[in-house]
Amino acid sequence: MVAIQNSTIASSNLTQYAVSPRRALLIPVLVVVSLALAVAAPFFLYPIFLMKLLCFALFACAFNLLIGYAGLLSFGHAAFFGGAAYITAHAGKVWGWPPELALVAGTVFAAVLGFLMGALAIRRQGIYFAMITLALAQMIAFLAIQMRFTGGEDGIQAVPRGMLLGLVDLNKPLAMYFFVLAVFLFGFLVIWRTVHSPFGQVLKAIRENEPRAISLGYRTAQYKLLAFVISAALAGLAGGAKALVFQLASLTDVAWQMSGEVVLMTLLGGLGTLLGPVVGAGMVVALEHFLAETDFPITVASGILFVVCVLLFRRGVAGEIRHYLLARRALKSARNV
């Protein structure tokens, strides 16, 4: 019975997202152009700015996987982002691990922490789920202040970037940029594959109508927990990469404001869209970058940007573009009938 339901979901998904030959040709072209722009970007823009953008874009994409496709609003994702940053920094500086192993250690820590937090949080729904994740994240932030290895308010500074696989010196800006770009592409491909798999379709069904998904025989708690763990691991991957880029892990990474910032990025770009979080992260990071040398408060500017986008782009920037293209396609199909 479940197999029949899976095939039904898959077939309906194929029908819904069937693409025309023209669009099927356009997508690879856009991917190639995007990759070419990403490769050429550090030769025209500040590499540190681009690396920060990629780290936060991956963080926002990981958060969007949870809220945009599983319908779970977490206010505690800073625990995974900052916790992985501390583990990566400590493994690289104190234990002397190479950057790839330090990054893996941070990601594994975030995944384990995500499993523990998720096992508790998914027992509740809605605002109760969000408040539990916030409370648990605040416990992690308190531990980050009190534990000796985190450095307290000073954090872990002067984190060595090291040699990637013993061959590539990550102290060179271009080498570090392409390493971060590879990390982002890996995380983005994991999210893309998850969303377009039968598992992703079940997550969407849970988001739309969880009681009906339960009536069809799906163990929704297991699906939500797995989505929580994947999201936490990718958020940790982003946090570990950021620690290597800035050679620093601090309380800022694990504070509740970081959870609010990733929520803002996702809403600005568009919930439930693959590229929306990337757009939202680009908007916020660019705003912070250009206002850093001015006296204008960044939080005020972010608030103004959020209000404007809510009033003009209720689905987010990428969400509105996607809605316009789908509406146009539907209208064209109706005219052809």
C-alpha positions as CSV (number, residue, x, y, z in Angstrom):
1,M,0.0,0.0,0.0
2,V,2.8,2.4,1.0
3,A,4.6,1.5,-2.3
4,I,1.5,2.5,-4.3
5,Q,1.3,5.7,-2.4
6,N,5.0,6.5,-3.1
7,S,4.5,5.8,-6.8
8,T,1.4,8.0,-6.8
9,I,3.3,10.9,-5.2
10,A,6.2,10.4,-7.6
11,S,4.0,10.4,-10.7
12,S,2.0,13.4,-9.6
13,N,5.3,15.2,-8.9
14,L,6.6,14.4,-12.3
15,T,3.4,15.7,-13.9
16,Q,3.5,18.9,-11.8
17,Y,7.1,19.7,-12.6
18,A,7.3,18.4,-16.1
19,V,9.4,20.8,-18.2
20,S,9.3,21.7,-21.8
21,P,12.3,20.9,-24.1
22,R,13.1,24.6,-24.2
23,R,13.1,24.9,-20.5
24,A,15.1,21.6,-20.1
25,L,17.8,23.2,-22.3
26,L,17.7,26.5,-20.5
27,I,18.4,25.0,-17.0
28,P,21.8,23.6,-17.9
29,V,22.8,26.8,-19.6
30,L,21.8,28.8,-16.4
31,V,23.8,26.4,-14.3
32,V,26.9,26.8,-16.5
33,V,26.6,30.6,-16.5
34,S,26.2,30.6,-12.7
35,L,29.2,28.5,-12.2
36,A,31.3,30.7,-14.6
37,L,30.2,33.8,-12.7
38,A,31.1,32.1,-9.3
39,V,34.6,31.2,-10.7
40,A,35.2,34.7,-12.0
41,A,33.8,36.6,-9.0
42,P,36.9,36.7,-6.8
43,F,38.9,38.4,-9.6
44,F,36.4,41.3,-9.5
45,L,35.1,41.4,-5.9
46,Y,36.6,41.1,-2.4
47,P,37.1,37.4,-1.8
48,I,36.4,37.6,2.0
49,F,33.0,39.2,1.2
50,L,32.2,36.4,-1.3
51,M,33.2,33.7,1.2
52,K,31.1,35.2,3.9
53,L,28.2,35.3,1.4
54,L,28.6,31.7,0.5
55,C,28.8,30.6,4.1
56,F,25.6,32.4,5.0
57,A,23.9,31.3,1.8
58,L,24.5,27.7,2.8
59,F,23.3,28.4,6.3
60,A,20.1,29.9,4.9
61,C,19.6,27.0,2.5
62,A,20.0,24.5,5.4
63,F,17.4,26.5,7.4
64,N,15.0,26.7,4.4
65,L,15.1,22.9,4.0
66,L,13.5,22.7,7.5
67,I,11.0,25.5,7.4
68,G,10.3,25.7,3.6
69,Y,9.9,22.0,2.9
70,A,9.1,20.4,6.3
71,G,7.2,23.4,7.7
72,L,9.2,23.4,11.0
73,L,10.2,26.9,12.3
74,S,13.4,26.6,14.3
75,F,14.7,29.5,16.4
76,G,17.8,27.5,17.4
77,H,19.8,27.0,14.3
78,A,22.6,29.2,15.7
79,A,23.4,26.3,18.0
80,F,24.5,24.2,15.0
81,F,26.2,27.0,13.2
82,G,28.1,28.3,16.2
83,G,28.7,24.9,17.8
84,A,30.3,23.6,14.6
85,A,32.4,26.7,14.4
86,Y,33.8,26.1,17.8
87,I,34.5,22.4,17.2
88,T,36.1,23.2,13.8
89,A,38.3,26.0,15.3
90,H,39.3,23.9,18.3
91,A,40.2,20.9,16.1
92,G,42.3,23.0,13.8
93,K,44.1,25.1,16.4
94,V,44.5,22.8,19.4
95,W,44.4,19.3,18.0
96,G,46.3,20.4,14.8
97,W,43.8,18.6,12.5
98,P,43.9,19.5,8.8
99,P,41.1,21.8,7.6
100,E,39.1,19.1,5.9
101,L,39.0,16.9,9.0
102,A,38.3,19.8,11.3
103,L,35.3,20.8,9.1
104,V,34.1,17.2,9.1
105,A,34.3,17.2,12.9
106,G,32.3,20.3,13.2
107,T,29.6,19.0,10.8
108,V,29.4,15.6,12.7
109,F,29.0,17.5,15.9
110,A,26.2,19.6,14.5
111,A,24.4,16.5,13.1
112,V,24.6,14.7,16.6
113,L,23.4,17.9,18.3
114,G,20.6,18.2,15.7
115,F,19.6,14.6,16.5
116,L,19.4,15.2,20.2
117,M,17.6,18.6,19.9
118,G,15.3,17.3,17.2
119,A,14.3,14.2,19.2
120,L,13.0,16.5,21.9
121,A,11.6,19.3,19.8
122,I,9.6,17.3,17.2
123,R,7.3,16.1,20.0
124,R,5.6,19.5,19.7
125,Q,4.4,21.6,16.8
126,G,4.1,25.3,15.8
127,I,5.2,27.9,18.2
128,Y,5.9,25.3,20.9
129,F,8.5,23.6,18.6
130,A,10.1,27.0,17.9
131,M,10.3,27.9,21.6
132,I,11.9,24.5,22.5
133,T,14.5,25.0,19.8
134,L,15.2,28.5,21.1
135,A,15.5,27.3,24.7
136,L,17.9,24.5,23.8
137,A,20.0,26.8,21.6
138,Q,20.3,29.2,24.6
139,M,21.6,26.4,26.7
140,I,24.3,25.8,24.1
141,A,25.1,29.5,24.1
142,F,25.4,29.4,27.9
143,L,27.8,26.5,27.7
144,A,29.8,28.4,25.1
145,I,30.3,31.2,27.6
146,Q,31.2,28.9,30.5
147,M,33.3,26.2,29.0
148,R,37.0,26.7,29.0
149,F,37.9,25.4,25.5
150,T,35.6,28.0,23.8
151,G,37.7,31.0,25.2
152,G,34.6,32.7,26.7
153,E,34.0,36.2,25.4
154,D,37.3,36.1,23.5
155,G,36.4,33.1,21.5
156,I,38.9,30.9,19.6
157,Q,41.2,33.3,17.7
158,A,44.0,32.8,15.1
159,V,42.5,29.5,13.8
160,P,44.9,28.1,11.2
161,R,43.5,27.5,7.8
162,G,46.2,24.9,7.1
163,M,46.9,22.8,4.0
164,L,43.9,21.2,2.2
165,L,44.8,17.5,1.7
166,G,48.4,18.5,2.5
167,L,48.6,20.1,-1.0
168,V,46.7,23.4,-1.2
169,D,47.6,26.3,1.0
170,L,44.3,27.8,2.2
171,N,46.1,30.9,3.5
172,K,46.0,32.1,-0.1
173,P,42.7,34.0,-0.6
174,L,41.9,32.4,-4.0
175,A,42.5,28.9,-2.8
176,M,40.3,29.5,0.3
177,Y,37.6,31.0,-1.9
178,F,37.4,28.0,-4.2
179,F,37.4,25.7,-1.2
180,V,34.4,27.5,0.3
181,L,32.7,27.5,-3.1
182,A,33.2,23.7,-3.3
183,V,31.7,23.4,0.2
184,F,28.7,25.5,-0.7
185,L,28.1,23.6,-3.9
186,F,28.3,20.3,-2.1
187,G,25.7,21.5,0.5
188,F,23.5,23.0,-2.1
189,L,23.5,19.7,-4.2
190,V,22.6,17.7,-1.0
191,I,19.6,20.0,-0.5
192,W,18.6,19.9,-4.1
193,R,18.8,16.1,-4.2
194,T,16.8,15.9,-0.9
195,V,14.1,18.2,-2.1
196,H,13.7,16.3,-5.4
197,S,13.7,12.8,-3.9
198,P,10.6,10.8,-2.6
199,F,11.8,11.8,0.9
200,G,11.4,15.4,-0.1
201,Q,7.9,14.8,-1.5
202,V,6.9,13.3,1.8
203,L,8.3,16.3,3.6
204,K,6.1,18.5,1.5
205,A,3.1,16.3,2.2
206,I,3.8,16.7,6.0
207,R,4.1,20.4,5.6
208,E,0.8,20.7,3.8
209,N,-1.3,18.2,5.8
210,E,0.4,16.1,8.5
211,P,-2.7,14.2,9.7
212,R,-3.4,13.1,6.2
213,A,0.3,11.9,5.8
214,I,-0.1,9.9,9.0
215,S,-3.3,8.4,7.7
216,L,-1.5,7.3,4.6
217,G,0.9,5.3,6.8
218,Y,3.9,7.6,6.9
219,R,5.8,7.9,10.2
220,T,6.0,11.6,10.1
221,A,8.1,11.9,13.3
222,Q,10.9,10.0,11.7
223,Y,10.8,12.1,8.5
224,K,10.8,15.3,10.5
225,L,13.7,14.2,12.7
226,L,15.8,13.2,9.6
227,A,15.1,16.5,8.0
228,F,16.1,18.3,11.2
229,V,19.4,16.3,11.3
230,I,20.2,17.1,7.7
231,S,19.4,20.8,8.2
232,A,21.5,20.9,11.4
233,A,24.5,19.1,9.7
234,L,24.5,21.5,6.7
235,A,24.2,24.5,9.1
236,G,27.2,23.2,10.9
237,L,29.1,22.8,7.7
238,A,28.4,26.5,7.0
239,G,29.5,27.5,10.5
240,G,32.7,25.4,10.3
241,A,33.6,27.0,6.9
242,K,33.0,30.5,8.4
243,A,35.3,29.7,11.3
244,L,38.1,28.8,8.8
245,V,37.4,31.9,6.6
246,F,37.6,34.4,9.4
247,Q,40.0,32.2,11.6
248,L,37.6,32.9,14.5
249,A,34.8,31.2,16.4
250,S,33.0,33.6,18.8
251,L,29.8,34.0,20.8
252,T,28.3,35.9,17.9
253,D,28.1,32.7,16.0
254,V,26.0,30.9,18.6
255,A,23.9,33.8,19.9
256,W,20.1,33.9,19.3
257,Q,20.6,36.9,17.0
258,M,22.2,34.6,14.5
259,S,19.1,32.5,14.4
260,G,17.0,35.6,13.8
261,E,19.4,36.7,11.0
262,V,19.0,33.4,9.1
263,V,15.2,33.6,9.5
264,L,15.4,37.1,7.9
265,M,17.6,35.9,5.0
266,T,15.2,33.1,4.2
267,L,12.1,35.3,4.4
268,L,13.6,37.9,2.2
269,G,14.6,35.4,-0.5
270,G,11.5,33.3,-0.4
271,L,10.4,30.2,1.6
272,G,10.3,26.9,-0.1
273,T,12.5,28.0,-3.0
274,L,16.0,26.6,-3.7
275,L,17.6,29.9,-4.7
276,G,15.6,32.2,-2.4
277,P,17.9,31.8,0.7
278,V,20.9,32.5,-1.5
279,V,19.3,35.7,-2.7
280,G,18.3,36.7,0.8
281,A,21.7,36.0,2.2
282,G,23.2,38.1,-0.6
283,M,21.0,41.0,0.3
284,V,21.7,40.9,4.0
285,V,25.5,40.3,3.7
286,A,25.8,43.0,1.0
287,L,23.9,45.4,3.2
288,E,26.1,44.7,6.2
289,H,29.2,45.1,4.0
290,F,28.4,48.4,2.5
291,L,27.1,49.9,5.8
292,A,30.0,48.7,7.9
293,E,32.0,51.9,7.3
294,T,29.0,54.2,7.9
295,D,27.2,55.4,11.1
296,F,23.9,54.1,9.9
297,P,22.7,51.2,12.2
298,I,22.7,48.0,10.3
299,T,19.8,46.6,12.3
300,V,17.7,49.6,11.3
301,A,18.6,49.1,7.7
302,S,17.8,45.4,7.9
303,G,14.4,46.2,9.4
304,I,13.6,48.7,6.7
305,L,14.6,46.2,4.0
306,F,12.4,43.5,5.6
307,V,9.4,45.8,5.8
308,V,9.8,46.8,2.1
309,C,10.1,43.2,1.0
310,V,7.1,42.1,3.1
311,L,5.0,44.9,1.5
312,L,6.2,44.4,-2.1
313,F,7.3,40.8,-2.2
314,R,5.0,38.8,0.1
315,R,6.6,35.5,-1.1
316,G,10.1,36.8,-1.0
317,V,12.1,38.0,-4.0
318,A,12.8,34.6,-5.5
319,G,9.3,33.5,-4.5
320,E,7.6,36.3,-6.4
321,I,9.7,35.6,-9.5
322,R,8.8,31.9,-9.3
323,H,5.1,32.7,-8.8
324,Y,5.1,35.1,-11.8
325,L,6.8,32.5,-14.1
326,L,4.4,29.7,-13.0
327,A,1.4,32.0,-13.5
328,R,2.6,33.0,-16.9
329,R,3.3,29.4,-17.9
330,A,-0.2,28.4,-16.7
331,L,-1.8,31.2,-18.7
332,K,0.1,30.2,-21.8
333,S,-1.0,26.5,-21.4
334,A,-4.6,27.6,-20.9
335,R,-4.4,29.6,-24.2
336,N,-3.0,26.6,-26.1
337,V,-5.9,24.3,-24.9
